Amino acid sequence: MVLIKCCCSRFSDIFSVGRWRDIFISYPNEDPRILALKNDIPEYCLKSKAENTCKMYKYAFNVFCKWCSSFEPRLVSLPATESTIAAYLIYLSKNFNSTAKIQEAVYVINSLGGFQNPCDSTLVRSVKEGAIRSVSQAAKNKEPISPEVLSNLGDQFGKKAILCRICA
């Protein structure tokens, strides 16, 4: 059994673990044509997404890996545990005021690793929702337009007759 070298260096960490690792195992007497086709799988998976989406995945994945390696002992990024992901989501909510960053992190960790999805756990889902709520801003209700203002607008734009019927 031999591991085939992945051709997609942009995501070499991702394409060397989880389900991806199994793809690149070659078996004795395996047809070389199959090996060549297996080697193209990551490239075709990346082609399924727009180039900017792939860039976003790479960036988000690298930020997560860098965060994991900033601890002593280093946290394992792949496969990530649900507690590691939950802690990372809390970190994002405290350091970036962005629900998009939180959603992006969950999506990238969820879709790229090729392991049982730790983002499906109740813990991670609860922390994700809490993190999103902590960075979200409540909607501010506005006062409805008054009949006088509406009538003035009708006068200004020449549609008084229609606006008056609405206000009556």
BELNORGI-V150987 format. One record per helix or strand of 3 or more residues. SS is the DSSP state (A for helix, B for strand). FROM is the first residue (numbers start at 0). TO is the last residue. If there is no record, write none. Layout:
# BELNORGI-V150987
ss & from & to
SS & FROM & TO
SS & FROM & TO
This chain:
# BELNORGI-V150987
ss & from & to
A & 8 & 10
A & 13 & 15
A & 17 & 22
A & 31 & 38
A & 40 & 46
A & 50 & 68
A & 81 & 94
A & 98 & 111
A & 117 & 119
A & 121 & 134
A & 146 & 156
A & 159 & 166
